[in-house]
């Protein structure tokens, strides 16, 4: 459906037959707020994502059209600057990164569309950056390797969109494999591809439909707390660079070394890194019950220690925990709204959705959105 819509819109806007490309969004099974401490995360690409139609043009300007916003935008690829808060910024950011890397680009026409639910935490911005980078690279035969494209996407968001994002989102969008999650080491930017067999279970997002305004400030505060903890701990742990370097076995000692206001935040990072590694073992053993327990423990830590949850997220997780057929649930993403990720037996899905919808509506006067996700392949050209 998206491919047909993209082709029709491209012909309407630019009177041409485009090359088509796709980049997926991502979920994160476990490993929240560990990326900026060079820790471990466990993302996977999903089937929802961003589609790009592209062709060269001869007018020396790049012409863009967004299906979602029903809006056009034109810029000169030799002279442009970010347009803060505007969707075109992600295109210009990738153009800038490729040019700074020494690649020569011409002008192009581009249509953008997608099927990622708004505000669901599937990382539509990273998917857009990756889709744009993939499309431009193929159009101009740039031969950009995957890891470089992930770094360009990250820098594009940091420098042009002003987001202090880690590498996880674009990395998962590029390296995703169908039926697999990626155990990503955020220090070395390398991953292990781990097959996840769900048999009679489903990964399901439940969207709270809320996003509380203190998210950005809290993110910066948590990040600063981690950095302060490292500065204190490096006196006793020579050579450490981040909290990732503190082993789980040292928790009790770390608690004694850190002031009370910093300890819970450090505790989350150290224990969450261990949970990611434990989740890998559970998946490899086919123990979905253990994976679910690690998800519950992750949410507890994010709520109590890192303090990035909110009433709506906690309500969804606590309600899920009481229901038959739910193996695990946790908040996913930065926090203060967005989605919970749930691992549910397929036969219990209708009852799960019905009870969650009714109870959430009664409590918050909001109807949650249910988004089933399948682990999918990474960015690619589409026919």
Secondary structure as UniProt FT lines:
FT   HELIX           2..14
FT   STRAND          19..28
FT   HELIX           35..37
FT   STRAND          40..56
FT   STRAND          62..66
FT   TURN            67..70
FT   STRAND          71..76
FT   TURN            77..78
FT   TURN            84..85
FT   HELIX           88..100
FT   TURN            101..102
FT   STRAND          108..114
FT   TURN            118..119
FT   HELIX           124..139
FT   TURN            140..141
FT   HELIX           146..156
FT   HELIX           157..161
FT   HELIX           168..175
FT   TURN            178..179
FT   STRAND          180..185
FT   TURN            186..189
FT   STRAND          190..195
FT   TURN            199..200
FT   STRAND          201..211
FT   TURN            213..214
FT   HELIX           215..233
FT   TURN            234..236
FT   TURN            238..239
FT   HELIX           243..245
FT   HELIX           248..250
FT   HELIX           251..257
FT   HELIX           260..284
FT   TURN            285..286
FT   HELIX           288..304
FT   HELIX           311..321
FT   TURN            324..325
FT   STRAND          326..332
FT   STRAND          337..345
FT   HELIX           346..348
FT   HELIX           349..364
FT   STRAND          369..373
FT   STRAND          380..382
//
